[in-house]
Amino acid sequence: MQAKEGDLVEVSTDNEVLKGRLIPGPDKTRIVLKLGSGYNISLDRKKIKKIKLIKKYQEKENAFPFIKTKKGLKTVTILHTGGTLASEVSYETGGVIPRYTPEELLGKFPEIADIVNVKSRLIRNMWSEDINFKHYNLLAKEIVKELRKVDGVIITHGTDTIGYTAAALSFILEGLEKPVLIVGAQRSSDRGSSDAAFNLTCAAKFIAESDFGEVAICMHESMSDDNCLIMPACKTRKLHSSRRDAFKVVNGKAFARVSKEKITFLRKNYGRIGKNHINIKLFKDVKVGILKAHPNMKVDEVRFYRNFDGLVLDGYGLAGNFPINKIDNFTLENEKIYAELKKLSKKMPLVATTQTIFGRVNMNVYSTGRKMQDIGILGNYSDMLTETAFIKLAWLLSNFKKEDVRSLIGENLRGEISKRITSEFLE
Amino acid sequence: MKDDYDKINFLCGIEIHQELSGKKLFCSCSADLKEEKKDLEIKREIRSSVGESGEADVASLYEQKKNLKFVYYGYEDEHCLIECDEQPPDPINQDALKTALEIATILKLKIPDELIVMRKVISDGSVVSGFQRSLLVGLGNEESFIDTSQGRVRIKDIYLEEDAAKIIKKERDNVYFSLSRAGIPLIEIGTQPDIKTPEQAKEVASYLGMLLRSVPGIRRGIGTIRQDVNMSILNGARIELKGFQDLRNMPYVIENEIKRQLEMMNQGNKIKEEVRKVNADCSTSFLRPMPGASRLYPETDIPNIKIDKELLNGIKKTELIDEKIVRIGKQYNLNNEIARVLVKENKLELFEELHKQFGMPELIARTILLTVKDLKNRLGLPSDKLTKKDFEEIFNYVKKGMLDKGLVSKALEDRLQGKFSLAKYKVVDEKELEFFIKNLVKEKGNLSDGALMGIIMQEYKGMVDGKRVMEILKKIRGT
């Protein structure tokens, strides 16, 4: 009988005999054995003379807790979009076994059962970078369905595009008056130090013990496992590639701080739990892009967007400036860029945002900004994140007439534009 | 003796953990462990994580039950996001890898052609991530052994791993750690349970310690090497002893542990597998349950490390300290003790450079080892400040016949006191000296050799070699 992954085997090469459990290798040229010491050893398949089966692998039954609904606790549905929040490392696949059922989830995070009654479902198993507008619609419909039965929804999500999804859901779910919290984990849940459990617990506690009723992101406040912040869907950005406190509110404040012990609201203006008459406004498959200004820009880059429905111009500094001025013989291309932007602007909404991330766009101060306004580029006075501007523009184009899109882009609909920017900055 | 241990079926193997110097294993933080300026404090929880086999590790569960919070202090230059488990690891430190490969080569272990970095689950807070990164560098075979006075002991394996954070204090449910030691490269050498007596355990530990100290890139000083002893006796269970302060006490500690187990069995108690701490009085006390085998899973953030022939061929095989002592003893005709001190005190390089220029091995070795110490101990002079240049100058005079070799110590003494002047040590003309002694014997022939020596040495103010004076004196007197 041929040995399979997980089986205990004895492998002979020219000069050694090794006993261990067969583990999936990185490719077909190698064989990996888990030795008695627990260490894996990788062997060149070509050098192996014999593999003797010693004992077949027997899969262990995982004993998951029996879940009893507790009276007096709110009920929360956890919708999974993939990622590794509750995954485990496995023998059979050598990789990660996803764990999504309520039983599996509570087996891993038993403390949540004391906070809320849990329902749990897998919507999609995917990397967050692969998510598109169709997934937003699917997720929104599932949320609407769930919120008819439960008190709140937690969405587990890969962290790379949490900001986009949060903004998208808050636009789609017009009239939402129940909590929808998005959580992720920056450090994988197969490690003892993962931030997954803490983020999930804080989200559950916030839903269980507050009157909050809108879309928000729940992630670590600092590098310590002591507080999570409940952050506004449209004004939160991932500002670090790996830290657990990567998510920061830009041009605004978090709604609340949550620890295992207590909830502290940091703002009075937030959406509260209400009748929850949702008027769902889904995305269409519109073509919207983001074009980032950079030195030595070519008109071809701008021309590329001719067939799009809308474009966010992620420009420099105060006005979201683009290189549009002919200064000397070196800057002839800039004249072409300006002409091309003018053409595009007649066809579709162009929205300026700033690469500085923080601060408001003001196109009145310098002549470049004024020239951009002259050709109808939108975004003046707005402090929207580039990512939020992109989502909003696509959503407006999916649901409103072109003229209305141009006026609505500058109007605050979901907290995406703040009237006042106070002094908080990277604190 | 050995028979007594055979009777109780004493089985014993040891593990040596040696820290390396330079940078940390998976980041570029300093491994200097200075802990000068604290610039970070974070608080964490660690959940027990499930290993590949699907069973949570017993040791990890035990720690989780304790419901502890962990506080980590970071010090300038000695932590970054990697120790805080806020960033994936950098590629492995090549210097540390080469040191590990060299040790594996010296001990003739089989080095796999591809190394796999593993995560060893540790939930006591001493590793921020909840696991220690560790890789198997070499596996023992029939060629990997060391010969001791009590027989052969086989080497089982060698690992390269990250050191854990050092505990600072415990306060109620909070445990405080310093991140400075976390991630420092650590070599682990394990033997097979071939050790037959407690004394042999010490011999093996000393030999491996010597071997490690021979290789470049090893951290030196207290706490940079740690020994664990794994032992069992008939009807007992495997016990791991951790935290030996002094290698010399190792046999007593093992003796005491054997006695403890025998007494427990006499009282009808069963011995449980556990990890025990070595106390200052050579007794042991319970530390934690024995960790299980299911505590490792692959570190997926680091690709497997290919070990090609080119890399292995580039590994220099350093001469071991013991080999070096024998070699230089023979090469320079020095006695074993002098050779040993030259190596131990790191004076070999200086010795060899001076020897190359001037010859005179015995004089040079004695001067740089004994005279230097004597000047410091007897006269309180800062003789450790003497440089190679100082020695070169003095030996140059000796070689040219401008300074008697009996006066090297005096010349160095004067030099340290700023009173050095070559004229003072003018080599006394042999004929003139003989003439003086002849006359003296004629005049005061009734005095003893010792008394005459005193007069001669006073006349020449210590500027002549006493041994030579005595020879001349004896020749003239015909004694």
Boltz contact constraints between the chains, C-beta under 6 A:
constraints:
  - contact:
      token1: [A, 38]
      token2: [B, 293]
      max_distance: 6.0
  - contact:
      token1: [A, 38]
      token2: [B, 296]
      max_distance: 6.0
  - contact:
      token1: [A, 39]
      token2: [B, 118]
      max_distance: 6.0
  - contact:
      token1: [A, 39]
      token2: [B, 136]
      max_distance: 6.0
  - contact:
      token1: [A, 40]
      token2: [B, 116]
      max_distance: 6.0
  - contact:
      token1: [A, 40]
      token2: [B, 298]
      max_distance: 6.0
  - contact:
      token1: [A, 41]
      token2: [B, 112]
      max_distance: 6.0
  - contact:
      token1: [A, 42]
      token2: [B, 114]
      max_distance: 6.0
  - contact:
      token1: [A, 42]
      token2: [B, 116]
      max_distance: 6.0
  - contact:
      token1: [A, 42]
      token2: [B, 304]
      max_distance: 6.0
  - contact:
      token1: [A, 60]
      token2: [B, 54]
      max_distance: 6.0
  - contact:
      token1: [A, 88]
      token2: [B, 50]
      max_distance: 6.0
  - contact:
      token1: [A, 89]
      token2: [B, 52]
      max_distance: 6.0
  - contact:
      token1: [A, 89]
      token2: [B, 297]
      max_distance: 6.0
  - contact:
      token1: [A, 91]
      token2: [B, 52]
      max_distance: 6.0
  - contact:
      token1: [A, 190]
      token2: [B, 49]
      max_distance: 6.0
  - contact:
      token1: [A, 191]
      token2: [B, 49]
      max_distance: 6.0
  - contact:
      token1: [A, 191]
      token2: [B, 129]
      max_distance: 6.0
  - contact:
      token1: [A, 191]
      token2: [B, 130]
      max_distance: 6.0
  - contact:
      token1: [A, 192]
      token2: [B, 46]
      max_distance: 6.0
  - contact:
      token1: [A, 192]
      token2: [B, 47]
      max_distance: 6.0
  - contact:
      token1: [A, 192]
      token2: [B, 49]
      max_distance: 6.0
  - contact:
      token1: [A, 192]
      token2: [B, 123]
      max_distance: 6.0
  - contact:
      token1: [A, 192]
      token2: [B, 130]
      max_distance: 6.0
  - contact:
      token1: [A, 193]
      token2: [B, 46]
      max_distance: 6.0
  - contact:
      token1: [A, 193]
      token2: [B, 85]
      max_distance: 6.0
  - contact:
      token1: [A, 193]
      token2: [B, 128]
      max_distance: 6.0
  - contact:
      token1: [A, 193]
      token2: [B, 129]
      max_distance: 6.0
  - contact:
      token1: [A, 193]
      token2: [B, 130]
      max_distance: 6.0
  - contact:
      token1: [A, 197]
      token2: [B, 47]
      max_distance: 6.0
  - contact:
      token1: [A, 223]
      token2: [B, 42]
      max_distance: 6.0
  - contact:
      token1: [A, 224]
      token2: [B, 42]
      max_distance: 6.0
  - contact:
      token1: [A, 224]
      token2: [B, 43]
      max_distance: 6.0
  - contact:
      token1: [A, 225]
      token2: [B, 44]
      max_distance: 6.0
  - contact:
      token1: [A, 225]
      token2: [B, 45]
      max_distance: 6.0
  - contact:
      token1: [A, 226]
      token2: [B, 43]
      max_distance: 6.0
  - contact:
      token1: [A, 242]
      token2: [B, 86]
      max_distance: 6.0
  - contact:
      token1: [A, 242]
      token2: [B, 87]
      max_distance: 6.0
  - contact:
      token1: [A, 243]
      token2: [B, 86]
      max_distance: 6.0
